[in-house]
Amino acid sequence: IEYIRSYYYNKVNDVKFSSSLGKFVGFTEVGVKQAEQWNSNAAYLAQENAQKETYCLNNVDVDYQAI
């Protein structure tokens, strides 16, 4: 299971957080700057990494039962 959070502006993916990487990745000039800023904040990275357990792992059984 992987938790991914993407940020879009004008239908362009600027920044993405991936729990498998454990960090933000920027795809545009603005997105790279934002990713660097967020990656330098250890508390924010820990919060995003915790979302995998908080959201994904708690809901995986519900999703499999719905299939």
LUMKE-151837 format. One record per atom (N, C-alpha, C, CB): atom name; z, x, y; residue number from 0. Coordinates in steps of 0.1 Angstrom, whole numbers, plus 5000, padded with zeros to 4 digits. Each point is the difference from the previous one (the first is absolute). Glycine has a CB too. Layout:
N
<rec site="CA" up="Z" east="X" north="Y" pos="NUM"/>
...
This chain:
67
<rec site="N" up="5000" east="5009" north="4988" pos="0"/>
<rec site="CA" up="5000" east="4991" north="5012" pos="0"/>
<rec site="C" up="5000" east="5009" north="5012" pos="0"/>
<rec site="CB" up="5012" east="4981" north="4988" pos="0"/>
<rec site="N" up="4980" east="5015" north="5022" pos="1"/>
<rec site="CA" up="4999" east="5008" north="5012" pos="1"/>
<rec site="C" up="5001" east="4990" north="5012" pos="1"/>
<rec site="CB" up="4985" east="5018" north="4989" pos="1"/>
<rec site="N" up="5023" east="4986" north="5021" pos="2"/>
<rec site="CA" up="5002" east="4992" north="5012" pos="2"/>
<rec site="C" up="4991" east="5007" north="5010" pos="2"/>
<rec site="CB" up="5024" east="4993" north="4995" pos="2"/>
<rec site="N" up="4968" east="4998" north="5011" pos="3"/>
<rec site="CA" up="4990" east="5005" north="5011" pos="3"/>
<rec site="C" up="5002" east="4991" north="5012" pos="3"/>
<rec site="CB" up="4984" east="5009" north="4983" pos="3"/>
<rec site="N" up="5018" east="4997" north="5029" pos="4"/>
<rec site="CA" up="5000" east="4993" north="5012" pos="4"/>
<rec site="C" up="4989" east="5006" north="5009" pos="4"/>
<rec site="CB" up="5025" east="4994" north="4998" pos="4"/>
<rec site="N" up="4966" east="4997" north="5006" pos="5"/>
<rec site="CA" up="4989" east="5005" north="5009" pos="5"/>
<rec site="C" up="5001" east="4994" north="5013" pos="5"/>
<rec site="CB" up="4985" east="5003" north="4980" pos="5"/>
<rec site="N" up="5011" east="5004" north="5031" pos="6"/>
<rec site="CA" up="5000" east="4996" north="5013" pos="6"/>
<rec site="C" up="4985" east="5000" north="5005" pos="6"/>
<rec site="CB" up="5024" east="5008" north="5005" pos="6"/>
<rec site="N" up="4972" east="4981" north="5000" pos="7"/>
<rec site="CA" up="4986" east="4998" north="5004" pos="7"/>
<rec site="C" up="5000" east="4997" north="5015" pos="7"/>
<rec site="CB" up="4993" east="4992" north="4978" pos="7"/>
<rec site="N" up="4996" east="5013" north="5029" pos="8"/>
<rec site="CA" up="4998" east="4996" north="5014" pos="8"/>
<rec site="C" up="4985" east="4998" north="5001" pos="8"/>
<rec site="CB" up="5020" east="5013" north="5009" pos="8"/>
<rec site="N" up="4975" east="4976" north="4996" pos="9"/>
<rec site="CA" up="4986" east="4996" north="5001" pos="9"/>
<rec site="C" up="4993" east="5002" north="4986" pos="9"/>
<rec site="CB" up="5000" east="5006" north="5024" pos="9"/>
<rec site="N" up="5006" east="4990" north="4966" pos="10"/>
<rec site="CA" up="4995" east="5000" north="4986" pos="10"/>
<rec site="C" up="4998" east="5014" north="4995" pos="10"/>
<rec site="CB" up="4989" east="4978" north="5005" pos="10"/>
<rec site="N" up="5017" east="5032" north="5001" pos="11"/>
<rec site="CA" up="4999" east="5014" north="4995" pos="11"/>
<rec site="C" up="5014" east="5004" north="4995" pos="11"/>
<rec site="CB" up="4981" east="5005" north="5017" pos="11"/>
<rec site="N" up="5020" east="5001" north="4971" pos="12"/>
<rec site="CA" up="5012" east="5004" north="4995" pos="12"/>
<rec site="C" up="5004" east="5013" north="5007" pos="12"/>
<rec site="CB" up="4995" east="4990" north="4977" pos="12"/>
<rec site="N" up="5016" east="5009" north="5031" pos="13"/>
<rec site="CA" up="5005" east="5012" north="5008" pos="13"/>
<rec site="C" up="5009" east="5009" north="4992" pos="13"/>
<rec site="CB" up="4997" east="4986" north="5021" pos="13"/>
<rec site="N" up="5013" east="5007" north="4973" pos="14"/>
<rec site="CA" up="5011" east="5007" north="4993" pos="14"/>
<rec site="C" up="5003" east="4993" north="4987" pos="14"/>
<rec site="CB" up="5010" east="5008" north="5022" pos="14"/>
<rec site="N" up="4994" east="4999" north="4968" pos="15"/>
<rec site="CA" up="5004" east="4994" north="4987" pos="15"/>
<rec site="C" up="5012" east="5008" north="4995" pos="15"/>
<rec site="CB" up="4976" east="4993" north="4995" pos="15"/>
<rec site="N" up="5034" east="4999" north="5000" pos="16"/>
<rec site="CA" up="5011" east="5006" north="4992" pos="16"/>
<rec site="C" up="4998" east="4998" north="4986" pos="16"/>
<rec site="CB" up="5016" east="4997" north="5019" pos="16"/>
<rec site="N" up="4986" east="5013" north="4973" pos="17"/>
<rec site="CA" up="4998" east="4999" north="4985" pos="17"/>
<rec site="C" up="5013" east="5005" north="4994" pos="17"/>
<rec site="CB" up="4975" east="5002" north="5001" pos="17"/>
<rec site="N" up="5031" east="4990" north="4990" pos="18"/>
<rec site="CA" up="5012" east="5004" north="4993" pos="18"/>
<rec site="C" up="4998" east="5011" north="4990" pos="18"/>
<rec site="CB" up="5009" east="4977" north="5003" pos="18"/>
<rec site="N" up="4978" east="5024" north="4992" pos="19"/>
<rec site="CA" up="4998" east="5011" north="4991" pos="19"/>
<rec site="C" up="4999" east="5014" north="5008" pos="19"/>
<rec site="CB" up="4987" east="4984" north="4985" pos="19"/>
<rec site="N" up="5008" east="5015" north="5027" pos="20"/>
<rec site="CA" up="5000" east="5012" north="5008" pos="20"/>
<rec site="C" up="5014" east="5003" north="5007" pos="20"/>
<rec site="CB" up="4975" east="4997" north="5004" pos="20"/>
<rec site="N" up="5032" east="4992" north="4999" pos="21"/>
<rec site="CA" up="5013" east="5000" north="5007" pos="21"/>
<rec site="C" up="4999" east="5003" north="5015" pos="21"/>
<rec site="CB" up="5009" east="5007" north="4978" pos="21"/>
<rec site="N" up="4979" east="4991" north="5027" pos="22"/>
<rec site="CA" up="4998" east="5003" north="5015" pos="22"/>
<rec site="C" up="4989" east="4991" north="5005" pos="22"/>
<rec site="CB" up="5008" east="5024" north="4997" pos="22"/>
<rec site="N" up="4990" east="4977" north="5016" pos="23"/>
<rec site="CA" up="4989" east="4993" north="5007" pos="23"/>
<rec site="C" up="4988" east="5009" north="5001" pos="23"/>
<rec site="CB" up="5017" east="4986" north="5013" pos="23"/>
<rec site="N" up="4972" east="5008" north="4987" pos="24"/>
<rec site="CA" up="4987" east="5007" north="5001" pos="24"/>
<rec site="C" up="4992" east="4993" north="5011" pos="24"/>
<rec site="CB" up="5000" east="5008" north="4976" pos="24"/>
<rec site="N" up="4995" east="5000" north="5034" pos="25"/>
<rec site="CA" up="4992" east="4995" north="5010" pos="25"/>
<rec site="C" up="4985" east="5001" north="4997" pos="25"/>
<rec site="CB" up="5018" east="5005" north="5017" pos="25"/>
<rec site="N" up="4974" east="4986" north="4988" pos="26"/>
<rec site="CA" up="4986" east="5000" north="4997" pos="26"/>
<rec site="C" up="4992" east="5001" north="5013" pos="26"/>
<rec site="CB" up="5004" east="4987" north="4980" pos="26"/>
<rec site="N" up="5002" east="5010" north="5031" pos="27"/>
<rec site="CA" up="4993" east="5002" north="5013" pos="27"/>
<rec site="C" up="5008" east="5009" north="5009" pos="27"/>
<rec site="CB" up="4991" east="4977" north="4999" pos="27"/>
<rec site="N" up="5004" east="5027" north="5012" pos="28"/>
<rec site="CA" up="5007" east="5009" north="5009" pos="28"/>
<rec site="C" up="5014" east="4995" north="5004" pos="28"/>
<rec site="CB" up="4978" east="5008" north="5009" pos="28"/>
<rec site="N" up="5022" east="4979" north="4995" pos="29"/>
<rec site="CA" up="5013" east="4994" north="5003" pos="29"/>
<rec site="C" up="5009" east="4999" north="4988" pos="29"/>
<rec site="CB" up="4989" east="4987" north="5019" pos="29"/>
<rec site="N" up="5005" east="5009" north="4970" pos="30"/>
<rec site="CA" up="5007" east="4999" north="4987" pos="30"/>
<rec site="C" up="5007" east="5013" north="4995" pos="30"/>
<rec site="CB" up="4984" east="4981" north="4995" pos="30"/>
<rec site="N" up="5009" east="5030" north="5007" pos="31"/>
<rec site="CA" up="5005" east="5013" north="4996" pos="31"/>
<rec site="C" up="5012" east="5003" north="5008" pos="31"/>
<rec site="CB" up="4977" east="5008" north="4993" pos="31"/>
<rec site="N" up="5023" east="4990" north="5020" pos="32"/>
<rec site="CA" up="5011" east="5002" north="5009" pos="32"/>
<rec site="C" up="5012" east="4991" north="4996" pos="32"/>
<rec site="CB" up="4984" east="5007" north="5019" pos="32"/>
<rec site="N" up="5013" east="4981" north="4979" pos="33"/>
<rec site="CA" up="5011" east="4990" north="4996" pos="33"/>
<rec site="C" up="5006" east="5004" north="4987" pos="33"/>
<rec site="CB" up="4989" east="4982" north="5012" pos="33"/>
<rec site="N" up="5003" east="5022" north="4978" pos="34"/>
<rec site="CA" up="5005" east="5004" north="4987" pos="34"/>
<rec site="C" up="5009" east="5013" north="5001" pos="34"/>
<rec site="CB" up="4979" east="4990" north="4990" pos="34"/>
<rec site="N" up="5017" east="5019" north="5019" pos="35"/>
<rec site="CA" up="5008" east="5012" north="5002" pos="35"/>
<rec site="C" up="5014" east="4996" north="5005" pos="35"/>
<rec site="CB" up="4979" east="5014" north="5004" pos="35"/>
<rec site="N" up="5021" east="4977" north="5006" pos="36"/>
<rec site="CA" up="5012" east="4996" north="5006" pos="36"/>
<rec site="C" up="5009" east="4993" north="4990" pos="36"/>
<rec site="CB" up="4988" east="4997" north="5022" pos="36"/>
<rec site="N" up="5006" east="4994" north="4970" pos="37"/>
<rec site="CA" up="5008" east="4992" north="4990" pos="37"/>
<rec site="C" up="5005" east="5010" north="4989" pos="37"/>
<rec site="CB" up="4987" east="4979" north="5005" pos="37"/>
<rec site="N" up="5005" east="5030" north="4991" pos="38"/>
<rec site="CA" up="5003" east="5009" north="4989" pos="38"/>
<rec site="C" up="5012" east="5010" north="5004" pos="38"/>
<rec site="CB" up="4976" east="4998" north="4992" pos="38"/>
<rec site="N" up="5025" east="5004" north="5021" pos="39"/>
<rec site="CA" up="5011" east="5009" north="5005" pos="39"/>
<rec site="C" up="5013" east="4993" north="5000" pos="39"/>
<rec site="CB" up="4983" east="5012" north="5014" pos="39"/>
<rec site="N" up="5017" east="4975" north="4985" pos="40"/>
<rec site="CA" up="5013" east="4992" north="5000" pos="40"/>
<rec site="C" up="5004" east="4997" north="4985" pos="40"/>
<rec site="CB" up="4993" east="4989" north="5023" pos="40"/>
<rec site="N" up="5017" east="5019" north="4973" pos="41"/>
<rec site="CA" up="5004" east="4999" north="4986" pos="41"/>
<rec site="C" up="5006" east="4986" north="4996" pos="41"/>
<rec site="CB" up="5005" east="5025" north="5001" pos="41"/>
<rec site="N" up="5002" east="4969" north="5009" pos="42"/>
<rec site="CA" up="5006" east="4987" north="4997" pos="42"/>
<rec site="C" up="4989" east="4989" north="4998" pos="42"/>
<rec site="CB" up="5020" east="5007" north="5014" pos="42"/>
<rec site="N" up="4969" east="4994" north="4994" pos="43"/>
<rec site="CA" up="4990" east="4990" north="4999" pos="43"/>
<rec site="C" up="4992" east="5002" north="4987" pos="43"/>
<rec site="CB" up="4998" east="4999" north="5025" pos="43"/>
<rec site="N" up="5000" east="5014" north="4971" pos="44"/>
<rec site="CA" up="4994" east="5002" north="4987" pos="44"/>
<rec site="C" up="5008" east="4995" north="4988" pos="44"/>
<rec site="CB" up="4989" east="5020" north="5010" pos="44"/>
<rec site="N" up="5024" east="4982" north="4991" pos="45"/>
<rec site="CA" up="5009" east="4995" north="4990" pos="45"/>
<rec site="C" up="5000" east="4985" north="4999" pos="45"/>
<rec site="CB" up="5015" east="5020" north="5003" pos="45"/>
<rec site="N" up="4984" east="4973" north="5008" pos="46"/>
<rec site="CA" up="4999" east="4986" north="5001" pos="46"/>
<rec site="C" up="4987" east="4995" north="4993" pos="46"/>
<rec site="CB" up="5014" east="5000" north="5021" pos="46"/>
<rec site="N" up="4975" east="5006" north="4982" pos="47"/>
<rec site="CA" up="4987" east="4996" north="4994" pos="47"/>
<rec site="C" up="5000" east="5003" north="4985" pos="47"/>
<rec site="CB" up="4989" east="5005" north="5022" pos="47"/>
<rec site="N" up="5017" east="5006" north="4974" pos="48"/>
<rec site="CA" up="5000" east="5003" north="4986" pos="48"/>
<rec site="C" up="5009" east="4990" north="4992" pos="48"/>
<rec site="CB" up="4997" east="5024" north="5005" pos="48"/>
<rec site="N" up="5014" east="4971" north="5002" pos="49"/>
<rec site="CA" up="5008" east="4990" north="4993" pos="49"/>
<rec site="C" up="4994" east="4987" north="4999" pos="49"/>
<rec site="CB" up="5019" east="5012" north="5010" pos="49"/>
<rec site="N" up="4970" east="4985" north="4997" pos="50"/>
<rec site="CA" up="4993" east="4987" north="4999" pos="50"/>
<rec site="C" up="4994" east="4998" north="4986" pos="50"/>
<rec site="CB" up="4995" east="5002" north="5025" pos="50"/>
<rec site="N" up="5002" east="5009" north="4968" pos="51"/>
<rec site="CA" up="4994" east="4999" north="4987" pos="51"/>
<rec site="C" up="5010" east="4993" north="4991" pos="51"/>
<rec site="CB" up="4986" east="5021" north="5003" pos="51"/>
<rec site="N" up="5027" east="4984" north="4997" pos="52"/>
<rec site="CA" up="5010" east="4994" north="4992" pos="52"/>
<rec site="C" up="5004" east="4986" north="5005" pos="52"/>
<rec site="CB" up="5008" east="5023" north="4994" pos="52"/>
<rec site="N" up="4993" east="4976" north="5019" pos="53"/>
<rec site="CA" up="5004" east="4987" north="5006" pos="53"/>
<rec site="C" up="4990" east="4989" north="4998" pos="53"/>
<rec site="CB" up="5013" east="5013" north="5017" pos="53"/>
<rec site="N" up="4975" east="4990" north="4985" pos="54"/>
<rec site="CA" up="4990" east="4989" north="5000" pos="54"/>
<rec site="C" up="4992" east="5000" north="4987" pos="54"/>
<rec site="CB" up="4998" east="5002" north="5025" pos="54"/>
<rec site="N" up="4996" east="5009" north="4971" pos="55"/>
<rec site="CA" up="4991" east="5000" north="4989" pos="55"/>
<rec site="C" up="5007" east="4998" north="4986" pos="55"/>
<rec site="CB" up="4986" east="5015" north="5013" pos="55"/>
<rec site="N" up="5025" east="4993" north="4985" pos="56"/>
<rec site="CA" up="5006" east="4999" north="4987" pos="56"/>
<rec site="C" up="5008" east="4987" north="4998" pos="56"/>
<rec site="CB" up="5002" east="5025" north="5000" pos="56"/>
<rec site="N" up="5002" east="4969" north="5011" pos="57"/>
<rec site="CA" up="5007" east="4987" north="4998" pos="57"/>
<rec site="C" up="4990" east="4989" north="4998" pos="57"/>
<rec site="CB" up="5018" east="5008" north="5015" pos="57"/>
<rec site="N" up="4970" east="4993" north="4989" pos="58"/>
<rec site="CA" up="4990" east="4989" north="4999" pos="58"/>
<rec site="C" up="4990" east="5002" north="4989" pos="58"/>
<rec site="CB" up="5003" east="4997" north="5024" pos="58"/>
<rec site="N" up="4997" east="5014" north="4969" pos="59"/>
<rec site="CA" up="4990" east="5003" north="4989" pos="59"/>
<rec site="C" up="5001" east="4990" north="4989" pos="59"/>
<rec site="CB" up="5001" east="5024" north="5006" pos="59"/>
<rec site="N" up="5011" east="4972" north="4990" pos="60"/>
<rec site="CA" up="5001" east="4989" north="4990" pos="60"/>
<rec site="C" up="4995" east="4987" north="5004" pos="60"/>
<rec site="CB" up="5020" east="5012" north="4992" pos="60"/>
<rec site="N" up="4982" east="4984" north="5020" pos="61"/>
<rec site="CA" up="4994" east="4988" north="5005" pos="61"/>
<rec site="C" up="4985" east="5000" north="5000" pos="61"/>
<rec site="CB" up="5020" east="4997" north="5015" pos="61"/>
<rec site="N" up="4974" east="5014" north="4989" pos="62"/>
<rec site="CA" up="4986" east="5001" north="5000" pos="62"/>
<rec site="C" up="4994" east="5000" north="4986" pos="62"/>
<rec site="CB" up="5001" east="5013" north="5021" pos="62"/>
<rec site="N" up="5005" east="4993" north="4970" pos="63"/>
<rec site="CA" up="4995" east="5000" north="4986" pos="63"/>
<rec site="C" up="5002" east="4987" north="4994" pos="63"/>
<rec site="CB" up="5006" east="5024" north="4998" pos="63"/>
<rec site="N" up="5004" east="4968" north="5005" pos="64"/>
<rec site="CA" up="5002" east="4987" north="4995" pos="64"/>
<rec site="C" up="4989" east="4990" north="5005" pos="64"/>
<rec site="CB" up="5025" east="5004" north="4997" pos="64"/>
<rec site="N" up="4971" east="4999" north="5016" pos="65"/>
<rec site="CA" up="4990" east="4991" north="5006" pos="65"/>
<rec site="C" up="4986" east="5002" north="4994" pos="65"/>
<rec site="CB" up="5014" east="5001" north="5021" pos="65"/>
<rec site="N" up="4984" east="5010" north="4973" pos="66"/>
<rec site="CA" up="4987" east="5003" north="4994" pos="66"/>
<rec site="C" up="5000" east="4993" north="4987" pos="66"/>
<rec site="CB" up="4997" east="5022" north="5011" pos="66"/>
